[in-house]
Amino acid sequence: MGRKLYVGNLPFSSTDHDLFSIFSEHGRVMSARIVTDRESGRSKGFAFVEMSSDEEALRAAEQLNGKSFLGRSLTVNEARPREFETPRHRSHRVDGSYRF
């Protein structure tokens, strides 16, 4: 298991500090960041937590997956590498707009 964990089903009111606090009970947290919308700044309901070792990450995932956190049941598992979309072909329309 990698050191970086995906944390889903977060309450929108939760903060990075809340996340850091709950994960630090299970090992040393290197970073805890809730993903937010670029325009509104609101939480998207998921986050990434990086633990200092693979063992701590595994222990935290096992103990926190399904646990209630601020009224919601957390989903915690190993973060997958980010996949980038391949560029899609765009066709130019007569009216000047693009069709994807």
N, C-alpha and C positions, 0 to 999 in steps of 0.2 A: 504494500500500500504506500502511496506517496504521502508526503507531508502536507499537501494542500487538500483541504476538504471543501466540498460543496455543502451548503446549508440552505435547505429550502423550507417553504411554508412558514416563513417568518412573519410575525405581526408587523404591520406597516409602521407601528409606533416604536418598534425596537431601534436601538442605537448601536453603533460600533462598540461603545463601552459595555452595554448589556451583553453583547456577544462575547467580547473579550472576557468578561467576568465569568460567564457560565463555562467557557472552554478552559479557562485557566485552572479550574477545579480538577482538570484531568491531565494537566501537563503545562509545559511552557509554551505560551502563544507568541509566535513571531509577528503575526499581523491578523487583524480581523476587520474586514471591510464589507459593508452592506452596499450592494449595487443599487445605484439611483438613476432615475431618468435624467437625461442631460438637460432637457428643457424645464421641467418642473422641479427637479431636485428631490422628488418623492421616491421613497423606497420602492423597488420592484418586487420585494418579498423574498429575495434570496441573497446569499452572501458567500464569501470565501474566507476561510480561516486557515492560516498556515501554522502548523505546530513545529516544534524544534526537532522532532525525530519521527521516524516512521512508526515506532512503537507507541508513542504518545498519540499520534493521529489515529491509529487503529483502536486504541483504548477509548479515545474520545468518541469516535464514530460508533463503536459498539454500545457505549453507555448513554449516548445522547440521542441516537436515532429512535424516533418514536416518543421521546420524552416531551412532556408538556412544557412549553415555554411561553409565558405571558398569554396563556389561554389557547395556544395552538400546538399541535403535535409536529415536532421538528422532523425533517428528513435530512439525514446526515450520511454522506458517502464520499468516496474518493472523487476529487475533481478530475474531470477528463481534460485533456489538452484542448485548447481552443481551436475550433475548426473555422476556417475562413471560407466564405462562399466564393465560388468561381464566378468571374464576371459573366453576366448574362448578355446575350446579344440584344442590342437595341435597334429597332428599326425606326427610321425617321418618317413621320406622317406628313401628309401634304399640308396640314394646318400648322405645322411647325412644332407640334408636340412629339414626344417620343413614346413608343410602345415597347414594353418590356416583354 
